[in-house]
Amino acid sequence: MSFELLRELCATPAAPGREDQFRQIVRRELEPIADEITQDAVGNLFAVRKGKSKSARKIMVAAHMDEIALMVRHINKDGFVYFSPLGGFDPRTLVAQRVKVHGRKTLDGCIGIKATHFTTPEDRKKVTPLPDLFIDLGLPADEVAELVRVGDPITLERELIPMGNFYCGKTLDDRVGVYTMIEAFKRMEQSDDDIYAVATVQEEVGVRGARAAAFGLDPDVGLALDITIAADTPGIEEQNHCVGMDKGVGIKVFDSWSISHPQLVDFLRELAEEHSVRYQMEVLPAGGTDAGGMFASRAGIPVGTLSIPCRYTHSVVESVHRDDVERCIELTRLFMQHSGRFRLQS
């Protein structure tokens, strides 16, 4: 694995709808090995390796570029910035975090709240709601007004680090999925099918990019790469863990956005068992992936998702096990390379 590439992906900002800087890195990595690389009007990036069969189908493997982020909604008279969420933030994770405000230039800031000395014991037991949080840029109000405008994106600030057997940091959702897609695309041998590695936009605000990408590409099969919830932590009963760390790549059966095609699920299981790739079955009660967007495009296509188990999702300490990442890369590579073996049976 290339930790440096994964760290670069995690560090590069890509708020929903503002994926330009991140897309340049994905293009840099995929262009040397792709037969063709294109971009659509909304910013989805398509890299294809052509198949060797005369009847090659289009196989879409998707991972999203955007991260949960914030957007400036108001600047008060003293220069404090109030924000709206772009994606599913838990307000418990935001207090006292550092941020980057991407205005006329990128500014460092921190999310503040009322000083504890001026709160009551009852106040300190409550979670501060998102609308009451604000960002302090450490600048006078007139300078903030000059550099920041309503609608500017804001991303959280935290470096990816190795932590024991984990990688820990922000935006592993879904930078580790993009990383998996890049690595599998590089490692695969030629398939019978045309394999499209698609880096999508705006997943965190409703899988919008995947819908547009699948409509334009009109693929025959779709596979999403994303993280999933590893709730194997204290306070969560075993039956609610969803998946566990270091127990293998997740083969998704169900989430609230899509039901994986059972024949595709079986094919992924067969590949994993045939090549001794450790895996686990995943049922996610809430949340979804780009598979939901692909599934509903045009007349619909069979879709599935391969998942990397992740603790502390949608926080700045998202954590994945390095062996689970490698397992996901390998099963994705096998799927890309052997996609021609998968045929829907009526």
Secondary structure, DSSP 8 states (H G I E B T S, - for coil): --HHHHHHHHHS---TT--HHHHHHHHHHHTTT-SEEEE-TT--EEEEE--SSTT--EEEEEEE----EEEEEEE-TTS-EEEEEES---GGGTTT-EEEEESSSEEEEEEE---GGGS-HHHHTS---GGG-EEE-SS-HHHHHHH--TT-EEEE----EEETTEEEES-HHHHHHHHHHHHHHHH----SSEEEEEEES--TTTSHHHHHHHHHH--SEEEEEEEEEB--STTS-GGG-BS-TTS-EEEEEE-SS-B--HHHHHHHHHHHHHTT--EEEEE-SS---THHHHHTSTT---EEEEEEEEBSTTSTTEEEEHHHHHHHHHHHHHHHHHGGG-----
